[in-house]
């Protein structure tokens, strides 16, 4: 079924304009970094601004020299456009937020930890001058993937901030403090995390809750799961940072 009264040209134009204006609004509000890497924000803003200029210019020319409608929009085009415009409207109304533990579980925590550039190496675990408290989740995750020797980690202090993410087997005594690492956009963001040993943790904390954990690494008291865990000295509930992703 086609709707001759609705020009597919104007429908496409409205959809494109909605997407570009949404991108500009997110950039102006400082939340575009939740969707694209900061190094691409300027490029996105420039392209979106140019798109708005071209759209307005094309609309002006079309209104000045109107053309006959050859084909109306079909129901599929209308439904798709309405859904896309609705998503854009939702981004303007609802406060954008970072990816959650649900996405972390689906993508696999630390499954791509070695593929990210990290300034830490195994030599840091034997260097007495290493400032372990300055390591982020990204550095610790890289080291935990490279070796499972508890002697290299035992007693090493850590100070990390991230969101609570359950282990794949929903261990009641261990959870991950996790973050997402973005290389291009939210679609390719990969989760990394540090396992924390806290018996019956669900009675105190919830999935996706942001925490700052300070403690030292130790061998896991529960054999058969992750070999090394962080023994927390203090756990402090905190709010989601303005930029929740690591880069």
N, C-alpha and C positions, 0 to 999 in steps of 0.2 A: 504494500500500500504506500502510495506517495501523497504528500501534502503539497499541492501545487501553490497554495498560498504562502508556504514557507520556503524561502530561497535557501538552498544549501550553502550558497556563498556567504550569506549573512550569519548563518549558524556556525560555520567554520571560523569566521572572523570573530564572532563573539567568544567562541571557545579559546582561540589563540590570545585574544585580549585578556581574558580572565586569567590565563596561566601566567602571562607576562606581568600583569599588575600584581598578582599574588606573589611572584618572585621578588618584585620591587618592594612590596610591603614587608616581606620577611627580612629582606636586607636592611630596610630602614629600621625595623624593630630589633635588629641584631640577632635574629633567630635563624637566618639562612644557613648558619654553620651547622645546624642540626640535620641538614639535608645534603650539603655539599662541602667539600674540603675548603678551608679558609683561603687557600691559594687560588681557588677558582671563583671566589665571590665577586671580585672586581670584573672578571670576564663575564660572569652571569649577569651582573647589573648592566654592563655596557650593552650586551646583546639584547637584554630585555628592553632597555630604553630605546635602542634602535628599532626593535620590533614594534613598539608602541608608535614611534614616529611613522614608520612605513604603513602601519595599519590605519592610522588617522589620515595619512595622505591618500591611501587607496580608497578609503571611505569617501573622502572629499571628491575625488575624481569620479567615483561611481555615482554619487548623488548629482554631480554636475552633468554627467552623460549617462543616464540610466540605461541599462540593457534589459532586454526581455528575458523573462525567466524561462529557461528551456526545460529544466527538470526540477521538480520539487524535492524536498527532503523526504526520505523514507523513515519508517518508524525506528529502524535500527540506529540511524544517524541521530535522530532526536533523543532517543533514550541514552545513547553513549554521551552525547553532548551535555545532557542534563546531569548525568552522573559526574562527569568531569567538572562541570561548573559547580556542582554541589560540593565536591571535594575541595575545590579552591575556596568556596565560601566557608567551609568548615575550618580551613586553616586560618581564615581571618577572624573567626569567632572563638574557636577553641585554642587555648594556649598550647603551642607546639611543645613536645617533650621528646627526650631521647629514646632510643631503643631500650627494651626491657629484658628481664630474665627469660621471658618466653622466647624471644628471638635468640637469646644467648644459648638456650637449650637446643633450639632447632639448628643453629649454625655450628655448635660444638665449641665449648670453651677450650682455648689453647690449641685447637686443631691446626691453626695456621701461625702459631707464635714464632716459629723459626723463619717465616717468610717476611717478617717485618724487620726493618732496620733497628738495631738496638746497640747502644753504646756499651753494654755489659758483655762480659765474656767469662768463661770458666776461671780464667786467671784471677778475676776479681774476688773469687771465693777464697783464695789463699793469700791475698794481698792484705796485710794488716792496715794499710793506709786507706783502704776503700771506705767511702762514706756510705754505708748501707742505708742509713736513714733517708738518703736522698734518692734512692731507687724508687721508681714508680712501679705500678703493677706490670707495665710493659717489660721492664728490665727483669723483674723477678720471674715473670711467666716464661721469658726466654731462657733463663737459667734453669728453671724447673723442667723444661722440656729437654734441655741439653744433657742433664744428668739426674739420676735418682739416688745418688750416693748421699745418705743422710749425714755422713761425717763432714761433708763440705758445707752443709747448711746449718748444722747444729749450733745453736746459740747466736746465729747471725740476726741482728735486730732489723725490724722492718716497720715502716710507718706508711700505710697505704690508705687510700680513700676510694671507695667504689660502691656499687649497689650489690645487695644480697641476691645470689643466684644459687638455687639448690644444685646438688650434684646430680649427675645423670641417673643414679640409683636412689635418689631422694634419701640419702643418709641422714638420719636424725641428729647426728653429732658433728657433721661437717658441712659447711657451706662455702661457696666461693665468694670472695669480694672481687667483683669483676668490673671491667670497663670495655668499651668498644674502641677499636682502632680503625680510623677511617683513612683510606688512601685516596679515594676519589669522591664518593658520595655515600649516603646511608645504605644504599643497596649492597655495596661491597664491604661494609663495615664488618670486622671480625672480632668476636669476643675473646678477651684474655682475662685470666683471673688467678688468684692465689687462694688455695684451700685453707680454711680456718677451722681449727678444732674447738668446738664449743658444744658440749653435751646438751641435748634437748634445746637446740637453738631456736626452734620454732615457737617456743613458749615466750621468747623475748623479742624476736625479730621477725620481720615479714619479708617475703620475696620483694625485690625492687626497692627496698628501703636503703637509703644511702648511709654508710657508716665510715668512720675513720678508725682504723684498727692499728694499735701499736703492740708489738710483742716480739717474740723471737721464734725462729724455726726449730722444729724438733722432729724426730721420727714419729710417724703416725702410730698411736697406741692401738689402732685397730688394723690388724694385718688383712691383706686382701683388697684394700682400697688404695688410695693415693699414698705413696711411700713417705712423703714429707708434708707436714702441715705447719701452719703458723699458730703458735700458742699465744693467744691474746693476753696482754697485760691489762690493757684498757680498750674498751669498745665505746665509741661515742657516736650517737645518732647525729647526722648532719643533713643539710639540704642538698639537693641536686645542684652542682655547680653550673654557672652560666654556660660553660662549654663542657658538656659531660664526656665528650669523646677525647681520645688521645690520637696523636698524629705522628 
